[in-house]
């Protein structure tokens, strides 16, 4: 299995902007559809591109491209992120 790229200390790419105020700090979950159903894992949005969100997590979660570990970030499609009304992760 491939390991996910760790981009904890990097400069934003061209076209990538910091999250706007309406997405930053809001409680979110990243959704993954599997044969066993839909799995939702808590995450936090730390960046945004035109089609993807950059997320970070506080616990290990399995994504289609590998395991995302705490302290690392990954780009996921905007359609995979859902904003919830639960309290935010800190």
Buried (B, 14 or more C-beta within 10 A) or exposed (E): EEEBEEBEEEEEEEEBEEBEEEBBEBBBBBBBEEEEEEEBBBBBBBBBBEEBBBBBBEEEBEBEBEEBBEEBBBBBEEEBBEEEEEEEBE
